[in-house]
Amino acid sequence: MKSTILRFSLFLFSVLFFSVLGFSQDEIFLRSGEKIEGKVLEVGPGLMKYKSKTNPEGPVYSKKISDILLITYANGTTEVYEVEKTSASSSKSRNDTNIDVSNHSVAFNFAPLLYQQLEIDYQYLFPKGIIGISFPITYALNPGFTRSSSSLALLWSAGSDLKFFTAGQKAASFYIGVGVDVGQTQSTRYRNEEIIEYDPYTGQNYTNVRYTTEEVNNNFYSVSALVGVELNPTKNISVDLGGRISGRSHFIDNQYNNGPYYEPYQGQGLDLIVRPLMRLRVRF
């Protein structure tokens, strides 16, 4: 009888001893320096669940994976958790950060080359890079290239644009703006007149029609709205992509309206022009 009781006691002691021993072998080390002894139940993507050594039948506890330095399991293996480098500053995109660009720049607009026009401008950025002012100048190499029999062809224009960069100077700087400019366009005027001619062979007068073509130059002033984005791959180079829509008011300069049969001639009135912007900007 005593032998049976002794064997049962030894068996029960062994079970309890190895259970407690096995249970205590899971050690959780936190980044704060705290050590937790318990039984790890589950390790998920962002959370680890465990039971405490002091209360193995109690509630299930949890810790964030980001708070855990390492876990030493009962079988002797150790799992180390590295810190994820995702700070607020490093998670920002490059366009969320202001960049340092030079305040002065000169740009060449490639889009007008399609119409045989040259356009350059000088731009100055005020401190903080929120406001910029530019002075575009356009000159037509071949005015007749864009003109039909009755349309207006640009000869030249010059003006000033005021830009507002919505978030300052970044990798992609969006802007809106207004502009004013003056210039000159040219149109072709076709006329016909009845003239009296004398025929020396018959000694009589007869009526004839003379057709006349005149180049009429129209001065204009305009107000424009601008929208676009300046891409800044480097500190000294930018690409300006956008467009401008201009309302032009034309009036005649009589100095150029002096065809062989001059008569008072009304101007072209108002028109609306949409122009693309595709500038390469060099900052200095």
Number of C-alpha atoms within 10 A of each C-alpha: 5 7 8 9 10 11 11 12 12 12 12 11 12 12 12 12 12 11 11 13 12 15 20 18 17 24 20 23 18 18 14 9 9 10 14 17 19 23 22 22 12 10 14 9 7 10 14 18 16 21 20 19 18 10 10 14 9 10 10 14 13 15 15 14 19 15 16 22 18 18 21 17 19 17 9 9 9 14 11 11 14 11 12 7 8 9 8 7 9 9 10 11 9 12 14 14 14 16 16 14 19 15 16 17 20 18 22 20 22 16 16 18 12 10 15 16 21 18 22 18 20 18 22 18 20 12 10 11 22 16 18 19 18 20 18 21 18 19 18 21 15 14 19 19 14 15 15 11 10 11 14 21 21 26 20 20 20 18 18 19 20 19 23 20 21 13 16 19 24 21 21 20 22 21 21 16 18 18 21 18 19 18 20 20 21 21 21 18 14 12 11 11 11 10 10 11 12 11 10 8 6 7 8 9 11 10 9 10 11 9 9 13 12 17 14 22 24 26 22 22 18 21 17 19 18 21 18 20 19 23 19 21 12 12 14 16 18 23 20 21 17 18 15 19 18 20 17 22 18 22 19 20 15 13 8 13 18 14 13 9 11 10 9 9 12 10 16 17 12 12 12 11 11 12 13 16 22 19 21 20 24 18 19 12
